[in-house]
Each structure stands twice: as C-alpha cells, then as structure tokens.
Amino acid sequence: MARKARRKKQTVLTQSQLQGTRRQPEASARQIRVTPPVPEPTPRKAVDLREEYRYVIADLRRIGILAAVMLAVLIGLNLILR
C-alpha cells in the first residue's frame, strides 16, 4: 500500500494582515512592455531522405535476412529433432 504524502500546512492570513502586506502601486511608475522583434524564419533546405537514411535501409535488410535464416534454422532443427 502506498504511503500518504504529507502536505505543507497553509497559513491563513486575516484581512488586516493581507492589507498590511499589499503594496500600493505608485502613480509615477509606469510599466511599459517592450516585445522583442520576431526573427524571420530561415528557409529550410530540401533534404533527400533516401540519401540521408540509406544506411537504415541496408541495416533493415540485413536484419530481415538474419531473421529469416534464424527462422529457417529453427524449423530445420524442429524437423530433424522430432
């Protein structure tokens, strides 16, 4: 059974405590949001996936041939050992 997680106790502030902790906004202080300029997307180069992943196809072919040979060996052993 999982153990219960302990929760931190939340402190409850009274209305007078909340008023004492609030800061009054200053009238002279202005907040100005400056958004940085959005960079233009760079054009992507056309990628030939056949050329990039040529080795993957060769590896998959090698794995397929190896699996077929291993299956043939198992079938052959099954027929011989019966």
mmCIF file of the N, C-alpha and C atoms, coordinates in Angstrom:
data_MODEL
# 
_entry.id   MODEL 
# 
loop_
_atom_site.group_PDB 
_atom_site.id 
_atom_site.type_symbol 
_atom_site.label_atom_id 
_atom_site.label_alt_id 
_atom_site.label_comp_id 
_atom_site.label_asym_id 
_atom_site.label_entity_id 
_atom_site.label_seq_id 
_atom_site.pdbx_PDB_ins_code 
_atom_site.Cartn_x 
_atom_site.Cartn_y 
_atom_site.Cartn_z 
_atom_site.occupancy 
_atom_site.B_iso_or_equiv 
_atom_site.pdbx_formal_charge 
_atom_site.auth_seq_id 
_atom_site.auth_comp_id 
_atom_site.auth_asym_id 
_atom_site.auth_atom_id 
_atom_site.pdbx_PDB_model_num 
ATOM 1   N N  . MET A 1 1  ? 0.842  -1.160  0.000   1.00 0.00 ? 1  MET A N  1 
ATOM 2   C CA . MET A 1 1  ? 0.000  0.000   0.000   1.00 0.00 ? 1  MET A CA 1 
ATOM 3   C C  . MET A 1 1  ? 0.899  1.237   0.000   1.00 0.00 ? 1  MET A C  1 
ATOM 4   N N  . ALA A 1 2  ? 0.523  2.227   -0.771  1.00 0.00 ? 2  ALA A N  1 
ATOM 5   C CA . ALA A 1 2  ? 1.320  3.440   -0.882  1.00 0.00 ? 2  ALA A CA 1 
ATOM 6   C C  . ALA A 1 2  ? 1.189  4.288   0.381   1.00 0.00 ? 2  ALA A C  1 
ATOM 7   N N  . ARG A 1 3  ? 2.266  4.953   0.712   1.00 0.00 ? 3  ARG A N  1 
ATOM 8   C CA . ARG A 1 3  ? 2.241  5.819   1.880   1.00 0.00 ? 3  ARG A CA 1 
ATOM 9   C C  . ARG A 1 3  ? 1.581  7.141   1.521   1.00 0.00 ? 3  ARG A C  1 
ATOM 10  N N  . LYS A 1 4  ? 0.974  7.758   2.492   1.00 0.00 ? 4  LYS A N  1 
ATOM 11  C CA . LYS A 1 4  ? 0.347  9.048   2.273   1.00 0.00 ? 4  LYS A CA 1 
ATOM 12  C C  . LYS A 1 4  ? 1.418  10.125  2.243   1.00 0.00 ? 4  LYS A C  1 
ATOM 13  N N  . ALA A 1 5  ? 1.238  11.059  1.346   1.00 0.00 ? 5  ALA A N  1 
ATOM 14  C CA . ALA A 1 5  ? 2.183  12.168  1.258   1.00 0.00 ? 5  ALA A CA 1 
ATOM 15  C C  . ALA A 1 5  ? 1.772  13.242  2.263   1.00 0.00 ? 5  ALA A C  1 
ATOM 16  N N  . ARG A 1 6  ? 2.739  13.830  2.904   1.00 0.00 ? 6  ARG A N  1 
ATOM 17  C CA . ARG A 1 6  ? 2.444  14.898  3.849   1.00 0.00 ? 6  ARG A CA 1 
ATOM 18  C C  . ARG A 1 6  ? 2.324  16.215  3.107   1.00 0.00 ? 6  ARG A C  1 
ATOM 19  N N  . ARG A 1 7  ? 1.336  16.968  3.474   1.00 0.00 ? 7  ARG A N  1 
ATOM 20  C CA . ARG A 1 7  ? 1.135  18.272  2.865   1.00 0.00 ? 7  ARG A CA 1 
ATOM 21  C C  . ARG A 1 7  ? 1.672  19.352  3.793   1.00 0.00 ? 7  ARG A C  1 
ATOM 22  N N  . LYS A 1 8  ? 2.158  20.415  3.196   1.00 0.00 ? 8  LYS A N  1 
ATOM 23  C CA . LYS A 1 8  ? 2.578  21.554  3.993   1.00 0.00 ? 8  LYS A CA 1 
ATOM 24  C C  . LYS A 1 8  ? 1.340  22.257  4.512   1.00 0.00 ? 8  LYS A C  1 
ATOM 25  N N  . LYS A 1 9  ? 1.422  22.742  5.721   1.00 0.00 ? 9  LYS A N  1 
ATOM 26  C CA . LYS A 1 9  ? 0.303  23.481  6.270   1.00 0.00 ? 9  LYS A CA 1 
ATOM 27  C C  . LYS A 1 9  ? 0.265  24.857  5.628   1.00 0.00 ? 9  LYS A C  1 
ATOM 28  N N  . GLN A 1 10 ? -0.923 25.244  5.219   1.00 0.00 ? 10 GLN A N  1 
ATOM 29  C CA . GLN A 1 10 ? -1.091 26.555  4.627   1.00 0.00 ? 10 GLN A CA 1 
ATOM 30  C C  . GLN A 1 10 ? -1.402 27.557  5.728   1.00 0.00 ? 10 GLN A C  1 
ATOM 31  N N  . THR A 1 11 ? -0.752 28.689  5.646   1.00 0.00 ? 11 THR A N  1 
ATOM 32  C CA . THR A 1 11 ? -1.022 29.716  6.641   1.00 0.00 ? 11 THR A CA 1 
ATOM 33  C C  . THR A 1 11 ? -2.225 30.528  6.184   1.00 0.00 ? 11 THR A C  1 
ATOM 34  N N  . VAL A 1 12 ? -3.105 30.804  7.101   1.00 0.00 ? 12 VAL A N  1 
ATOM 35  C CA . VAL A 1 12 ? -4.308 31.571  6.804   1.00 0.00 ? 12 VAL A CA 1 
ATOM 36  C C  . VAL A 1 12 ? -4.091 32.975  7.338   1.00 0.00 ? 12 VAL A C  1 
ATOM 37  N N  . LEU A 1 13 ? -4.158 33.942  6.427   1.00 0.00 ? 13 LEU A N  1 
ATOM 38  C CA . LEU A 1 13 ? -3.965 35.328  6.814   1.00 0.00 ? 13 LEU A CA 1 
ATOM 39  C C  . LEU A 1 13 ? -5.315 35.993  6.985   1.00 0.00 ? 13 LEU A C  1 
ATOM 40  N N  . THR A 1 14 ? -5.379 36.851  7.967   1.00 0.00 ? 14 THR A N  1 
ATOM 41  C CA . THR A 1 14 ? -6.614 37.602  8.169   1.00 0.00 ? 14 THR A CA 1 
ATOM 42  C C  . THR A 1 14 ? -6.650 38.776  7.207   1.00 0.00 ? 14 THR A C  1 
ATOM 43  N N  . GLN A 1 15 ? -7.803 39.421  7.124   1.00 0.00 ? 15 GLN A N  1 
ATOM 44  C CA . GLN A 1 15 ? -7.969 40.546  6.201   1.00 0.00 ? 15 GLN A CA 1 
ATOM 45  C C  . GLN A 1 15 ? -7.019 41.687  6.562   1.00 0.00 ? 15 GLN A C  1 
ATOM 46  N N  . SER A 1 16 ? -6.802 41.911  7.860   1.00 0.00 ? 16 SER A N  1 
ATOM 47  C CA . SER A 1 16 ? -5.909 43.004  8.264   1.00 0.00 ? 16 SER A CA 1 
ATOM 48  C C  . SER A 1 16 ? -4.460 42.675  7.912   1.00 0.00 ? 16 SER A C  1 
ATOM 49  N N  . GLN A 1 17 ? -4.088 41.402  8.000   1.00 0.00 ? 17 GLN A N  1 
ATOM 50  C CA . GLN A 1 17 ? -2.730 41.017  7.625   1.00 0.00 ? 17 GLN A CA 1 
ATOM 51  C C  . GLN A 1 17 ? -2.526 41.174  6.129   1.00 0.00 ? 17 GLN A C  1 
ATOM 52  N N  . LEU A 1 18 ? -3.564 40.847  5.349   1.00 0.00 ? 18 LEU A N  1 
ATOM 53  C CA . LEU A 1 18 ? -3.451 40.995  3.900   1.00 0.00 ? 18 LEU A CA 1 
ATOM 54  C C  . LEU A 1 18 ? -3.290 42.445  3.507   1.00 0.00 ? 18 LEU A C  1 
ATOM 55  N N  . GLN A 1 19 ? -4.009 43.329  4.160   1.00 0.00 ? 19 GLN A N  1 
ATOM 56  C CA . GLN A 1 19 ? -3.915 44.748  3.822   1.00 0.00 ? 19 GLN A CA 1 
ATOM 57  C C  . GLN A 1 19 ? -2.548 45.298  4.171   1.00 0.00 ? 19 GLN A C  1 
ATOM 58  N N  . GLY A 1 20 ? -1.926 44.763  5.199   1.00 0.00 ? 20 GLY A N  1 
ATOM 59  C CA . GLY A 1 20 ? -0.597 45.229  5.578   1.00 0.00 ? 20 GLY A CA 1 
ATOM 60  C C  . GLY A 1 20 ? 0.478  44.757  4.621   1.00 0.00 ? 20 GLY A C  1 
ATOM 61  N N  . THR A 1 21 ? 0.248  43.636  3.931   1.00 0.00 ? 21 THR A N  1 
ATOM 62  C CA . THR A 1 21 ? 1.273  43.109  3.036   1.00 0.00 ? 21 THR A CA 1 
ATOM 63  C C  . THR A 1 21 ? 1.141  43.630  1.617   1.00 0.00 ? 21 THR A C  1 
ATOM 64  N N  . ARG A 1 22 ? -0.005 44.188  1.281   1.00 0.00 ? 22 ARG A N  1 
ATOM 65  C CA . ARG A 1 22 ? -0.192 44.699  -0.083  1.00 0.00 ? 22 ARG A CA 1 
ATOM 66  C C  . ARG A 1 22 ? 0.569  46.001  -0.274  1.00 0.00 ? 22 ARG A C  1 
ATOM 67  N N  . ARG A 1 23 ? 1.148  46.105  -1.444  1.00 0.00 ? 23 ARG A N  1 
ATOM 68  C CA . ARG A 1 23 ? 1.829  47.352  -1.780  1.00 0.00 ? 23 ARG A CA 1 
ATOM 69  C C  . ARG A 1 23 ? 0.914  48.183  -2.645  1.00 0.00 ? 23 ARG A C  1 
ATOM 70  N N  . GLN A 1 24 ? 0.881  49.426  -2.364  1.00 0.00 ? 24 GLN A N  1 
ATOM 71  C CA . GLN A 1 24 ? 0.089  50.340  -3.169  1.00 0.00 ? 24 GLN A CA 1 
ATOM 72  C C  . GLN A 1 24 ? 0.895  50.691  -4.413  1.00 0.00 ? 24 GLN A C  1 
ATOM 73  N N  . PRO A 1 25 ? 0.293  50.618  -5.597  1.00 0.00 ? 25 PRO A N  1 
ATOM 74  C CA . PRO A 1 25 ? 1.047  50.978  -6.805  1.00 0.00 ? 25 PRO A CA 1 
ATOM 75  C C  . PRO A 1 25 ? 1.351  52.460  -6.827  1.00 0.00 ? 25 PRO A C  1 
ATOM 76  N N  . GLU A 1 26 ? 2.544  52.758  -7.231  1.00 0.00 ? 26 GLU A N  1 
ATOM 77  C CA . GLU A 1 26 ? 2.956  54.152  -7.298  1.00 0.00 ? 26 GLU A CA 1 
ATOM 78  C C  . GLU A 1 26 ? 2.387  54.769  -8.564  1.00 0.00 ? 26 GLU A C  1 
ATOM 79  N N  . ALA A 1 27 ? 1.921  55.961  -8.450  1.00 0.00 ? 27 ALA A N  1 
ATOM 80  C CA . ALA A 1 27 ? 1.293  56.641  -9.576  1.00 0.00 ? 27 ALA A CA 1 
ATOM 81  C C  . ALA A 1 27 ? 2.326  57.054  -10.614 1.00 0.00 ? 27 ALA A C  1 
ATOM 82  N N  . SER A 1 28 ? 3.546  57.353  -10.165 1.00 0.00 ? 28 SER A N  1 
ATOM 83  C CA . SER A 1 28 ? 4.549  57.838  -11.112 1.00 0.00 ? 28 SER A CA 1 
ATOM 84  C C  . SER A 1 28 ? 5.221  56.706  -11.891 1.00 0.00 ? 28 SER A C  1 
ATOM 85  N N  . ALA A 1 29 ? 5.116  55.496  -11.386 1.00 0.00 ? 29 ALA A N  1 
ATOM 86  C CA . ALA A 1 29 ? 5.785  54.369  -12.047 1.00 0.00 ? 29 ALA A CA 1 
ATOM 87  C C  . ALA A 1 29 ? 4.879  53.809  -13.138 1.00 0.00 ? 29 ALA A C  1 
ATOM 88  N N  . ARG A 1 30 ? 5.371  53.768  -14.340 1.00 0.00 ? 30 ARG A N  1 
ATOM 89  C CA . ARG A 1 30 ? 4.633  53.208  -15.463 1.00 0.00 ? 30 ARG A CA 1 
ATOM 90  C C  . ARG A 1 30 ? 5.345  51.956  -15.932 1.00 0.00 ? 30 ARG A C  1 
ATOM 91  N N  . GLN A 1 31 ? 4.561  51.000  -16.281 1.00 0.00 ? 31 GLN A N  1 
ATOM 92  C CA . GLN A 1 31 ? 5.139  49.781  -16.817 1.00 0.00 ? 31 GLN A CA 1 
ATOM 93  C C  . GLN A 1 31 ? 4.919  49.776  -18.326 1.00 0.00 ? 31 GLN A C  1 
ATOM 94  N N  . ILE A 1 32 ? 6.003  49.682  -19.035 1.00 0.00 ? 32 ILE A N  1 
ATOM 95  C CA . ILE A 1 32 ? 5.944  49.645  -20.497 1.00 0.00 ? 32 ILE A CA 1 
ATOM 96  C C  . ILE A 1 32 ? 6.480  48.301  -20.937 1.00 0.00 ? 32 ILE A C  1 
ATOM 97  N N  . ARG A 1 33 ? 5.663  47.588  -21.678 1.00 0.00 ? 33 ARG A N  1 
ATOM 98  C CA . ARG A 1 33 ? 6.099  46.291  -22.187 1.00 0.00 ? 33 ARG A CA 1 
ATOM 99  C C  . ARG A 1 33 ? 6.755  46.478  -23.549 1.00 0.00 ? 33 ARG A C  1 
ATOM 100 N N  . VAL A 1 34 ? 7.931  45.963  -23.657 1.00 0.00 ? 34 VAL A N  1 
ATOM 101 C CA . VAL A 1 34 ? 8.656  46.015  -24.917 1.00 0.00 ? 34 VAL A CA 1 
ATOM 102 C C  . VAL A 1 34 ? 8.793  44.582  -25.402 1.00 0.00 ? 34 VAL A C  1 
ATOM 103 N N  . THR A 1 35 ? 8.220  44.306  -26.558 1.00 0.00 ? 35 THR A N  1 
ATOM 104 C CA . THR A 1 35 ? 8.338  42.956  -27.107 1.00 0.00 ? 35 THR A CA 1 
ATOM 105 C C  . THR A 1 35 ? 9.509  42.918  -28.067 1.00 0.00 ? 35 THR A C  1 
ATOM 106 N N  . PRO A 1 36 ? 10.342 41.901  -27.957 1.00 0.00 ? 36 PRO A N  1 
ATOM 107 C CA . PRO A 1 36 ? 11.481 41.808  -28.870 1.00 0.00 ? 36 PRO A CA 1 
ATOM 108 C C  . PRO A 1 36 ? 10.986 41.505  -30.279 1.00 0.00 ? 36 PRO A C  1 
ATOM 109 N N  . PRO A 1 37 ? 11.728 41.948  -31.277 1.00 0.00 ? 37 PRO A N  1 
ATOM 110 C CA . PRO A 1 37 ? 11.302 41.669  -32.657 1.00 0.00 ? 37 PRO A CA 1 
ATOM 111 C C  . PRO A 1 37 ? 11.354 40.170  -32.944 1.00 0.00 ? 37 PRO A C  1 
ATOM 112 N N  . VAL A 1 38 ? 10.390 39.709  -33.695 1.00 0.00 ? 38 VAL A N  1 
ATOM 113 C CA . VAL A 1 38 ? 10.309 38.293  -34.036 1.00 0.00 ? 38 VAL A CA 1 
ATOM 114 C C  . VAL A 1 38 ? 11.232 38.036  -35.221 1.00 0.00 ? 38 VAL A C  1 
ATOM 115 N N  . PRO A 1 39 ? 12.194 37.122  -35.067 1.00 0.00 ? 39 PRO A N  1 
ATOM 116 C CA . PRO A 1 39 ? 13.099 36.853  -36.187 1.00 0.00 ? 39 PRO A CA 1 
ATOM 117 C C  . PRO A 1 39 ? 12.353 36.138  -37.317 1.00 0.00 ? 39 PRO A C  1 
ATOM 118 N N  . GLU A 1 40 ? 12.750 36.444  -38.516 1.00 0.00 ? 40 GLU A N  1 
ATOM 119 C CA . GLU A 1 40 ? 12.132 35.806  -39.676 1.00 0.00 ? 40 GLU A CA 1 
ATOM 120 C C  . GLU A 1 40 ? 12.601 34.362  -39.765 1.00 0.00 ? 40 GLU A C  1 
ATOM 121 N N  . PRO A 1 41 ? 11.703 33.447  -40.107 1.00 0.00 ? 41 PRO A N  1 
ATOM 122 C CA . PRO A 1 41 ? 12.113 32.046  -40.214 1.00 0.00 ? 41 PRO A CA 1 
ATOM 123 C C  . PRO A 1 41 ? 13.101 31.863  -41.359 1.00 0.00 ? 41 PRO A C  1 
ATOM 124 N N  . THR A 1 42 ? 14.112 31.038  -41.092 1.00 0.00 ? 42 THR A N  1 
ATOM 125 C CA . THR A 1 42 ? 15.103 30.778  -42.122 1.00 0.00 ? 42 THR A CA 1 
ATOM 126 C C  . THR A 1 42 ? 14.560 29.717  -43.077 1.00 0.00 ? 42 THR A C  1 
ATOM 127 N N  . PRO A 1 43 ? 14.789 29.872  -44.360 1.00 0.00 ? 43 PRO A N  1 
ATOM 128 C CA . PRO A 1 43 ? 14.290 28.868  -45.305 1.00 0.00 ? 43 PRO A CA 1 
ATOM 129 C C  . PRO A 1 43 ? 15.018 27.546  -45.103 1.00 0.00 ? 43 PRO A C  1 
ATOM 130 N N  . ARG A 1 44 ? 14.254 26.468  -45.159 1.00 0.00 ? 44 ARG A N  1 
ATOM 131 C CA . ARG A 1 44 ? 14.843 25.141  -44.964 1.00 0.00 ? 44 ARG A CA 1 
ATOM 132 C C  . ARG A 1 44 ? 15.327 24.579  -46.287 1.00 0.00 ? 44 ARG A C  1 
ATOM 133 N N  . LYS A 1 45 ? 16.425 23.861  -46.194 1.00 0.00 ? 45 LYS A N  1 
ATOM 134 C CA . LYS A 1 45 ? 16.968 23.222  -47.387 1.00 0.00 ? 45 LYS A CA 1 
ATOM 135 C C  . LYS A 1 45 ? 16.187 21.943  -47.662 1.00 0.00 ? 45 LYS A C  1 
ATOM 136 N N  . ALA A 1 46 ? 16.019 21.647  -48.918 1.00 0.00 ? 46 ALA A N  1 
ATOM 137 C CA . ALA A 1 46 ? 15.352 20.403  -49.297 1.00 0.00 ? 46 ALA A CA 1 
ATOM 138 C C  . ALA A 1 46 ? 16.301 19.242  -48.984 1.00 0.00 ? 46 ALA A C  1 
ATOM 139 N N  . VAL A 1 47 ? 15.794 18.268  -48.234 1.00 0.00 ? 47 VAL A N  1 
ATOM 140 C CA . VAL A 1 47 ? 16.627 17.139  -47.821 1.00 0.00 ? 47 VAL A CA 1 
ATOM 141 C C  . VAL A 1 47 ? 16.113 15.886  -48.513 1.00 0.00 ? 47 VAL A C  1 
ATOM 142 N N  . ASP A 1 48 ? 17.038 15.154  -49.118 1.00 0.00 ? 48 ASP A N  1 
ATOM 143 C CA . ASP A 1 48 ? 16.691 13.890  -49.741 1.00 0.00 ? 48 ASP A CA 1 
ATOM 144 C C  . ASP A 1 48 ? 16.779 12.812  -48.671 1.00 0.00 ? 48 ASP A C  1 
ATOM 145 N N  . LEU A 1 49 ? 15.611 12.327  -48.223 1.00 0.00 ? 49 LEU A N  1 
ATOM 146 C CA . LEU A 1 49 ? 15.590 11.362  -47.127 1.00 0.00 ? 49 LEU A CA 1 
ATOM 147 C C  . LEU A 1 49 ? 16.190 10.025  -47.530 1.00 0.00 ? 49 LEU A C  1 
ATOM 148 N N  . ARG A 1 50 ? 16.068 9.664   -48.794 1.00 0.00 ? 50 ARG A N  1 
ATOM 149 C CA . ARG A 1 50 ? 16.671 8.401   -49.239 1.00 0.00 ? 50 ARG A CA 1 
ATOM 150 C C  . ARG A 1 50 ? 18.186 8.434   -49.079 1.00 0.00 ? 50 ARG A C  1 
ATOM 151 N N  . GLU A 1 51 ? 18.766 9.583   -49.364 1.00 0.00 ? 51 GLU A N  1 
ATOM 152 C CA . GLU A 1 51 ? 20.217 9.713   -49.237 1.00 0.00 ? 51 GLU A CA 1 
ATOM 153 C C  . GLU A 1 51 ? 20.638 9.792   -47.764 1.00 0.00 ? 51 GLU A C  1 
ATOM 154 N N  . GLU A 1 52 ? 19.850 10.504  -46.957 1.00 0.00 ? 52 GLU A N  1 
ATOM 155 C CA . GLU A 1 52 ? 20.184 10.671  -45.548 1.00 0.00 ? 52 GLU A CA 1 
ATOM 156 C C  . GLU A 1 52 ? 20.094 9.349   -44.779 1.00 0.00 ? 52 GLU A C  1 
ATOM 157 N N  . TYR A 1 53 ? 19.089 8.520   -45.080 1.00 0.00 ? 53 TYR A N  1 
ATOM 158 C CA . TYR A 1 53 ? 18.848 7.296   -44.320 1.00 0.00 ? 53 TYR A CA 1 
ATOM 159 C C  . TYR A 1 53 ? 19.120 6.035   -45.135 1.00 0.00 ? 53 TYR A C  1 
ATOM 160 N N  . ARG A 1 54 ? 20.058 6.126   -46.048 1.00 0.00 ? 54 ARG A N  1 
ATOM 161 C CA . ARG A 1 54 ? 20.417 4.983   -46.885 1.00 0.00 ? 54 ARG A CA 1 
ATOM 162 C C  . ARG A 1 54 ? 20.942 3.826   -46.038 1.00 0.00 ? 54 ARG A C  1 
ATOM 163 N N  . TYR A 1 55 ? 21.701 4.120   -45.020 1.00 0.00 ? 55 TYR A N  1 
ATOM 164 C CA . TYR A 1 55 ? 22.264 3.073   -44.163 1.00 0.00 ? 55 TYR A CA 1 
ATOM 165 C C  . TYR A 1 55 ? 21.174 2.355   -43.375 1.00 0.00 ? 55 TYR A C  1 
ATOM 166 N N  . VAL A 1 56 ? 20.060 3.038   -43.071 1.00 0.00 ? 56 VAL A N  1 
ATOM 167 C CA . VAL A 1 56 ? 18.979 2.409   -42.321 1.00 0.00 ? 56 VAL A CA 1 
ATOM 168 C C  . VAL A 1 56 ? 18.340 1.301   -43.148 1.00 0.00 ? 56 VAL A C  1 
ATOM 169 N N  . ILE A 1 57 ? 18.132 1.556   -44.427 1.00 0.00 ? 57 ILE A N  1 
ATOM 170 C CA . ILE A 1 57 ? 17.536 0.551   -45.304 1.00 0.00 ? 57 ILE A CA 1 
ATOM 171 C C  . ILE A 1 57 ? 18.460 -0.665  -45.403 1.00 0.00 ? 57 ILE A C  1 
ATOM 172 N N  . ALA A 1 58 ? 19.750 -0.423  -45.508 1.00 0.00 ? 58 ALA A N  1 
ATOM 173 C CA . ALA A 1 58 ? 20.703 -1.535  -45.573 1.00 0.00 ? 58 ALA A CA 1 
ATOM 174 C C  . ALA A 1 58 ? 20.685 -2.336  -44.268 1.00 0.00 ? 58 ALA A C  1 
ATOM 175 N N  . ASP A 1 59 ? 20.610 -1.659  -43.135 1.00 0.00 ? 59 ASP A N  1 
ATOM 176 C CA . ASP A 1 59 ? 20.553 -2.361  -41.843 1.00 0.00 ? 59 ASP A CA 1 
ATOM 177 C C  . ASP A 1 59 ? 19.274 -3.164  -41.707 1.00 0.00 ? 59 ASP A C  1 
ATOM 178 N N  . LEU A 1 60 ? 18.147 -2.603  -42.112 1.00 0.00 ? 60 LEU A N  1 
ATOM 179 C CA . LEU A 1 60 ? 16.874 -3.323  -42.029 1.00 0.00 ? 60 LEU A CA 1 
ATOM 180 C C  . LEU A 1 60 ? 16.878 -4.561  -42.925 1.00 0.00 ? 60 LEU A C  1 
ATOM 181 N N  . ARG A 1 61 ? 17.473 -4.434  -44.092 1.00 0.00 ? 61 ARG A N  1 
ATOM 182 C CA . ARG A 1 61 ? 17.563 -5.575  -44.997 1.00 0.00 ? 61 ARG A CA 1 
ATOM 183 C C  . ARG A 1 61 ? 18.419 -6.673  -44.368 1.00 0.00 ? 61 ARG A C  1 
ATOM 184 N N  . ARG A 1 62 ? 19.534 -6.280  -43.747 1.00 0.00 ? 62 ARG A N  1 
ATOM 185 C CA . ARG A 1 62 ? 20.421 -7.245  -43.099 1.00 0.00 ? 62 ARG A CA 1 
ATOM 186 C C  . ARG A 1 62 ? 19.707 -7.934  -41.926 1.00 0.00 ? 62 ARG A C  1 
ATOM 187 N N  . ILE A 1 63 ? 18.955 -7.191  -41.144 1.00 0.00 ? 63 ILE A N  1 
ATOM 188 C CA . ILE A 1 63 ? 18.215 -7.767  -40.018 1.00 0.00 ? 63 ILE A CA 1 
ATOM 189 C C  . ILE A 1 63 ? 17.144 -8.731  -40.521 1.00 0.00 ? 63 ILE A C  1 
ATOM 190 N N  . GLY A 1 64 ? 16.459 -8.373  -41.605 1.00 0.00 ? 64 GLY A N  1 
ATOM 191 C CA . GLY A 1 64 ? 15.430 -9.244  -42.173 1.00 0.00 ? 64 GLY A CA 1 
ATOM 192 C C  . GLY A 1 64 ? 16.003 -10.553 -42.672 1.00 0.00 ? 64 GLY A C  1 
ATOM 193 N N  . ILE A 1 65 ? 17.134 -10.480 -43.338 1.00 0.00 ? 65 ILE A N  1 
ATOM 194 C CA . ILE A 1 65 ? 17.778 -11.702 -43.843 1.00 0.00 ? 65 ILE A CA 1 
ATOM 195 C C  . ILE A 1 65 ? 18.226 -12.573 -42.683 1.00 0.00 ? 65 ILE A C  1 
ATOM 196 N N  . LEU A 1 66 ? 18.798 -11.968 -41.657 1.00 0.00 ? 66 LEU A N  1 
ATOM 197 C CA . LEU A 1 66 ? 19.250 -12.721 -40.491 1.00 0.00 ? 66 LEU A CA 1 
ATOM 198 C C  . LEU A 1 66 ? 18.065 -13.377 -39.780 1.00 0.00 ? 66 LEU A C  1 
ATOM 199 N N  . ALA A 1 67 ? 16.935 -12.670 -39.650 1.00 0.00 ? 67 ALA A N  1 
ATOM 200 C CA . ALA A 1 67 ? 15.753 -13.242 -39.013 1.00 0.00 ? 67 ALA A CA 1 
ATOM 201 C C  . ALA A 1 67 ? 15.209 -14.418 -39.825 1.00 0.00 ? 67 ALA A C  1 
ATOM 202 N N  . ALA A 1 68 ? 15.198 -14.285 -41.150 1.00 0.00 ? 68 ALA A N  1 
ATOM 203 C CA . ALA A 1 68 ? 14.708 -15.376 -41.996 1.00 0.00 ? 68 ALA A CA 1 
ATOM 204 C C  . ALA A 1 68 ? 15.605 -16.606 -41.877 1.00 0.00 ? 68 ALA A C  1 
ATOM 205 N N  . VAL A 1 69 ? 16.911 -16.405 -41.847 1.00 0.00 ? 69 VAL A N  1 
ATOM 206 C CA . VAL A 1 69 ? 17.849 -17.526 -41.701 1.00 0.00 ? 69 VAL A CA 1 
ATOM 207 C C  . VAL A 1 69 ? 17.658 -18.202 -40.354 1.00 0.00 ? 69 VAL A C  1 
ATOM 208 N N  . MET A 1 70 ? 17.502 -17.412 -39.286 1.00 0.00 ? 70 MET A N  1 
ATOM 209 C CA . MET A 1 70 ? 17.318 -17.995 -37.958 1.00 0.00 ? 70 MET A CA 1 
ATOM 210 C C  . MET A 1 70 ? 16.003 -18.773 -37.884 1.00 0.00 ? 70 MET A C  1 
ATOM 211 N N  . LEU A 1 71 ? 14.949 -18.266 -38.515 1.00 0.00 ? 71 LEU A N  1 
ATOM 212 C CA . LEU A 1 71 ? 13.674 -18.976 -38.533 1.00 0.00 ? 71 LEU A CA 1 
ATOM 213 C C  . LEU A 1 71 ? 13.802 -20.285 -39.307 1.00 0.00 ? 71 LEU A C  1 
ATOM 214 N N  . ALA A 1 72 ? 14.529 -20.256 -40.422 1.00 0.00 ? 72 ALA A N  1 
ATOM 215 C CA . ALA A 1 72 ? 14.732 -21.474 -41.207 1.00 0.00 ? 72 ALA A CA 1 
ATOM 216 C C  . ALA A 1 72 ? 15.533 -22.504 -40.408 1.00 0.00 ? 72 ALA A C  1 
ATOM 217 N N  . VAL A 1 73 ? 16.525 -22.055 -39.651 1.00 0.00 ? 73 VAL A N  1 
ATOM 218 C CA . VAL A 1 73 ? 17.311 -22.965 -38.823 1.00 0.00 ? 73 VAL A CA 1 
ATOM 219 C C  . VAL A 1 73 ? 16.431 -23.593 -37.743 1.00 0.00 ? 73 VAL A C  1 
ATOM 220 N N  . LEU A 1 74 ? 15.571 -22.800 -37.120 1.00 0.00 ? 74 LEU A N  1 
ATOM 221 C CA . LEU A 1 74 ? 14.674 -23.341 -36.097 1.00 0.00 ? 74 LEU A CA 1 
ATOM 222 C C  . LEU A 1 74 ? 13.705 -24.370 -36.684 1.00 0.00 ? 74 LEU A C  1 
ATOM 223 N N  . ILE A 1 75 ? 13.165 -24.066 -37.837 1.00 0.00 ? 75 ILE A N  1 
ATOM 224 C CA . ILE A 1 75 ? 12.251 -25.012 -38.481 1.00 0.00 ? 75 ILE A CA 1 
ATOM 225 C C  . ILE A 1 75 ? 13.003 -26.290 -38.849 1.00 0.00 ? 75 ILE A C  1 
ATOM 226 N N  . GLY A 1 76 ? 14.214 -26.133 -39.382 1.00 0.00 ? 76 GLY A N  1 
ATOM 227 C CA . GLY A 1 76 ? 15.030 -27.296 -39.732 1.00 0.00 ? 76 GLY A CA 1 
ATOM 228 C C  . GLY A 1 76 ? 15.363 -28.139 -38.513 1.00 0.00 ? 76 GLY A C  1 
ATOM 229 N N  . LEU A 1 77 ? 15.735 -27.518 -37.428 1.00 0.00 ? 77 LEU A N  1 
ATOM 230 C CA . LEU A 1 77 ? 16.037 -28.257 -36.206 1.00 0.00 ? 77 LEU A CA 1 
ATOM 231 C C  . LEU A 1 77 ? 14.797 -28.957 -35.658 1.00 0.00 ? 77 LEU A C  1 
ATOM 232 N N  . ASN A 1 78 ? 13.667 -28.307 -35.784 1.00 0.00 ? 78 ASN A N  1 
ATOM 233 C CA . ASN A 1 78 ? 12.409 -28.930 -35.339 1.00 0.00 ? 78 ASN A CA 1 
ATOM 234 C C  . ASN A 1 78 ? 12.115 -30.193 -36.126 1.00 0.00 ? 78 ASN A C  1 
ATOM 235 N N  . LEU A 1 79 ? 12.326 -30.149 -37.430 1.00 0.00 ? 79 LEU A N  1 
ATOM 236 C CA . LEU A 1 79 ? 12.059 -31.316 -38.261 1.00 0.00 ? 79 LEU A CA 1 
ATOM 237 C C  . LEU A 1 79 ? 13.066 -32.431 -38.001 1.00 0.00 ? 79 LEU A C  1 
ATOM 238 N N  . ILE A 1 80 ? 14.311 -32.060 -37.755 1.00 0.00 ? 80 ILE A N  1 
ATOM 239 C CA . ILE A 1 80 ? 15.369 -33.056 -37.552 1.00 0.00 ? 80 ILE A CA 1 
ATOM 240 C C  . ILE A 1 80 ? 15.224 -33.726 -36.178 1.00 0.00 ? 80 ILE A C  1 
ATOM 241 N N  . LEU A 1 81 ? 14.969 -32.963 -35.150 1.00 0.00 ? 81 LEU A N  1 
ATOM 242 C CA . LEU A 1 81 ? 14.961 -33.478 -33.781 1.00 0.00 ? 81 LEU A CA 1 
ATOM 243 C C  . LEU A 1 81 ? 13.659 -34.198 -33.421 1.00 0.00 ? 81 LEU A C  1 
ATOM 244 N N  . ARG A 1 82 ? 12.654 -34.136 -34.219 1.00 0.00 ? 82 ARG A N  1 
ATOM 245 C CA . ARG A 1 82 ? 11.393 -34.837 -33.916 1.00 0.00 ? 82 ARG A CA 1 
ATOM 246 C C  . ARG A 1 82 ? 11.541 -36.272 -34.046 1.00 0.00 ? 82 ARG A C  1 
# 
